[in-house]
Amino acid sequence: TYDAIFSNACKNHRYDKIFLMPPWEEIHTTDKERYESFEESVQIHNCLKNSYVQHAYDVTIVPKGTINERIAFIIEQVNAS
C-alpha cells in the first residue's frame, strides 16, 4: 500500500505547509506520467492526506477552479501565514 511509503516520506521530508489538490474527475486523464485511473487517484490522495494529518502537517485543500484561481488561492494562503 501507499501508507508506508507516504508515512516514511512525511517523516523524512518536513514542510511547513502542504497544499493538496484532490482528484478532479472532470479533468482527469491518463498519460505516460499519470497512468492511474481516477479511482486509484482518489485512493492515493486519501493515503497521502491521511499521512500528512498523522504527521501533524498543516494541510490546506486547494479548491477546484481555473489555474489562475488556484494560484491566487495559494498565494493568498502563503501571504496569510
N, C-alpha and C positions, 0 to 999 in steps of 0.2 A: 504494500500500500504506500501511498504518498505520505502518510502520517509521520513515519520515522524519518524520512528524507527531509520533510519540511521542518520537523522539530529540531533536527540537528542543525539545519541551516539557520534557523531562528536563534539557536543558542550561540552559534559561532560567528554570526554576522549581524551585529546590532545596528539598528537605525533609530533615529529619533522619532520619525513619523512615517506611517505607512499609508499610501493611497492605493486603495483596492478598487478595481473596476469589475463588477460582477459580469458574468457572461450575459450576452445580449443576443437573444435568438434571432431577431430580425436582421442583424448584420453579420451573424456567424457564418464563416465559410471555412473550408478546409483547403490546405495547400501543402507545399513541401515542408514548411515550418510548423504549421498548425494542422496536424493530422488527426487530432481528437475530434470525436463527434461532439455535438452540443451537450449531450448528456454527460459525456466524460469531462467536458469543460466545467460543468456545474460541480461534479464530484471533486475535481482538482481545486476549484475555487473554494468549496466548503472546507476541504482539508487545509488549505493554505490559511484561510481566515481563522479556523479553529486553532492552528498552530500559533499564529500571531497573538490571538487572545490569550492562549495558555501561557505564553511567554511575556505577557504584560506589555505588549506593544500598543502604541496609540494608533488605532486603525480608523481611517476615515474612508467611508464609502463614497466614491465619485458617482454622482447621478448620471443617468443617461442624458445625452444631449449632443450637440454638434461638437466638433473638435475644439472650436473656439470657446464654446460654453464650458467645456471640461477644463480647458487651460485656465480660463478665468476663475473657475471654482477652485482649482488647485492653488493658483497664485493668491487668491483671497485667503485661503486657509493657511498658507505659509506666512503671509503677512500678519495674520491674526495671532500667530504663535509667539 
